[in-house]
Amino acid sequence: RVWMAARGGWPPAHERYAFDLGWSDQISDPELRDWASAISEATIPILAGGHGVVAGGLLAMLETLEKIPPDQAEGGG
């Protein structure tokens, strides 16, 4: 988001979210689209955005899911 703000133009919400998810085909801004493509094609994992994802919410959810036995998970058993 810092890079987006520094460019002087703020993309619409749907393009910011598409960027976070790596959906470069949903982005009309050429620079933003190229950056999203580069992140998706990187050989190392890169989180482009999603404050809820990097703020611990995803980790807490995964830790909770690890504690649920497969036979008690929804749809299992």
Rosetta silent file (secondary structure, phi, psi, omega in degrees, C-alpha in Angstrom):
SEQUENCE: RVWMAARGGWPPAHERYAFDLGWSDQISDPELRDWASAISEATIPILAGGHGVVAGGLLAMLETLEKIPPDQAEGGG
SCORE:     score description
SCORE:     0.000 S_00000001
   1 L     0.000  -31.803  178.535    0.000    0.000    0.000 S_00000001
   2 H   -62.630  -44.434  179.576    2.929    2.350    0.632 S_00000001
   3 H   -62.542  -41.959  179.837    4.117    1.901   -2.946 S_00000001
   4 H   -61.441  -44.150 -179.880    0.605    2.516   -4.263 S_00000001
   5 H   -67.556  -38.476 -178.226    0.298    5.738   -2.258 S_00000001
   6 H   -66.717  -26.263  179.080    3.790    6.919   -3.244 S_00000001
   7 L   -69.604  -18.964  179.719    2.898    6.624   -6.931 S_00000001
   8 L    92.303   -6.096  177.364    0.313    9.350   -6.469 S_00000001
   9 L  -128.481  131.932 -178.199   -2.574    7.250   -7.706 S_00000001
  10 L  -104.035  118.193 -179.346   -4.706    5.004   -5.543 S_00000001
  11 L   -68.757  156.829  177.907   -6.211    2.037   -7.424 S_00000001
  12 L   -63.015  158.585 -175.516   -9.866    1.145   -6.896 S_00000001
  13 H   -54.326  -44.096 -176.711  -10.666   -1.338   -4.131 S_00000001
  14 H   -63.462  -31.039  177.597  -11.338   -4.260   -6.483 S_00000001
  15 H   -77.423  -34.316  175.637   -7.880   -3.840   -8.043 S_00000001
  16 H   -62.892  -43.076 -179.831   -6.164   -3.580   -4.643 S_00000001
  17 H   -69.479  -38.396  176.218   -7.817   -6.829   -3.564 S_00000001
  18 H   -61.540  -39.060  176.958   -6.985   -8.486   -6.896 S_00000001
  19 H   -61.413  -47.476 -179.889   -3.375   -7.419   -6.323 S_00000001
  20 H   -57.722  -35.580 -176.831   -3.385   -8.949   -2.822 S_00000001
  21 H   -91.141   -3.476  179.394   -4.674  -12.238   -4.264 S_00000001
  22 L    77.567   20.775 -179.985   -2.315  -12.254   -7.250 S_00000001
  23 L   -89.260   71.487 -174.086   -5.128  -11.961   -9.801 S_00000001
  24 H   -62.520  -27.340  179.571   -3.130   -9.854  -12.267 S_00000001
  25 H   -69.278  -11.561  179.147   -5.676  -10.418  -15.057 S_00000001
  26 H   -96.133    3.515 -174.190   -8.192   -8.410  -12.974 S_00000001
  27 L  -110.167  125.647 -178.566   -5.913   -5.329  -12.783 S_00000001
  28 L   -87.765  -28.468 -179.778   -6.089   -2.600  -15.436 S_00000001
  29 L   -69.522  119.326 -175.148   -3.124   -0.498  -14.224 S_00000001
  30 H   -59.845  -42.567 -179.510   -0.078   -1.801  -16.171 S_00000001
  31 H   -66.354  -44.053  179.838    2.493   -1.172  -13.411 S_00000001
  32 H   -65.428  -40.602  178.464    0.326   -2.709  -10.719 S_00000001
  33 H   -63.145  -44.417  178.803   -0.495   -5.667  -12.983 S_00000001
  34 H   -62.451  -40.601 -180.000    3.214   -6.263  -13.746 S_00000001
  35 H   -65.822  -43.140  178.313    4.072   -6.111  -10.059 S_00000001
  36 H   -61.995  -40.829  178.114    1.290   -8.583   -9.175 S_00000001
  37 H   -64.058  -43.432 -179.898    2.529  -10.943  -11.900 S_00000001
  38 H   -62.457  -40.315  178.867    6.114  -10.706  -10.667 S_00000001
  39 H   -65.322  -42.865 -179.519    5.040  -11.507   -7.104 S_00000001
  40 H   -64.603  -32.148 -177.067    2.976  -14.490   -8.282 S_00000001
  41 H   -92.291   -1.213 -178.484    5.900  -15.819  -10.317 S_00000001
  42 L   -62.949  150.417 -179.832    8.531  -15.307   -7.604 S_00000001
  43 L   -83.548   -6.929  176.155   10.465  -18.363   -6.458 S_00000001
  44 L  -119.825  152.003  178.726    9.951  -17.397   -2.817 S_00000001
  45 L   -69.344  133.330  178.421    6.608  -16.797   -1.068 S_00000001
  46 L  -131.896  126.263  173.033    5.626  -13.127   -0.923 S_00000001
  47 L   -91.753  116.298 -175.978    2.542  -11.737    0.831 S_00000001
  48 L   -82.130  -23.942 -177.019    1.471   -8.705   -1.151 S_00000001
  49 L  -178.837 -160.301 -179.409   -1.150   -7.436    1.230 S_00000001
  50 L    85.698   79.743 -175.697   -4.094   -8.332    3.341 S_00000001
  51 H   -57.237  -34.596  177.882   -3.536   -6.856    6.774 S_00000001
  52 H   -65.577  -31.432 -179.683   -5.773   -9.495    8.357 S_00000001
  53 H   -71.395  -43.012 -175.516   -3.620  -12.226    6.846 S_00000001
  54 H   -90.586   -2.158 -176.875   -0.322  -10.861    8.133 S_00000001
  55 L   -93.394    3.160  177.236   -1.667   -9.633   11.481 S_00000001
  56 L   109.309  -14.466 -179.753   -2.009  -13.053   13.070 S_00000001
  57 H   -62.987  -42.731  179.221   -5.614  -13.860   12.232 S_00000001
  58 H   -66.325  -42.677  178.483   -4.663  -16.472    9.651 S_00000001
  59 H   -60.672  -44.078  178.884   -2.118  -18.056   11.989 S_00000001
  60 H   -62.003  -40.707  178.724   -4.697  -18.273   14.777 S_00000001
  61 H   -64.193  -44.747  179.805   -7.187  -19.892   12.421 S_00000001
  62 H   -63.728  -40.341  178.123   -4.638  -22.463   11.225 S_00000001
  63 H   -63.273  -37.730  177.803   -3.615  -23.305   14.784 S_00000001
  64 H   -66.621  -43.916 -179.329   -7.270  -23.850   15.659 S_00000001
  65 H   -64.985  -33.489  179.023   -7.842  -26.063   12.628 S_00000001
  66 H   -62.610  -26.199 -176.236   -4.788  -28.180   13.478 S_00000001
  67 L   -85.890   -8.501 -179.039   -6.449  -29.106   16.780 S_00000001
  68 L   -90.297  118.728  177.755   -9.641  -30.450   15.168 S_00000001
  69 L   -60.886  140.955 -177.035   -9.427  -34.214   14.524 S_00000001
  70 H   -54.018  -34.492 -178.510  -10.188  -35.034   10.854 S_00000001
  71 H   -73.984  -12.372  178.293  -13.161  -37.217   11.809 S_00000001
  72 H  -103.360   -7.573  178.747  -14.756  -34.261   13.636 S_00000001
  73 L   -69.456  153.509 -179.040  -14.172  -31.701   10.902 S_00000001
  74 L   -56.200  129.556  178.052  -17.198  -30.625    8.893 S_00000001
  75 L    85.436   -6.997 -178.929  -17.989  -33.207    6.251 S_00000001
  76 L  -102.857  112.894  174.138  -15.634  -35.804    7.714 S_00000001
  77 L    93.698    0.000    0.000  -17.193  -38.937    9.089 S_00000001
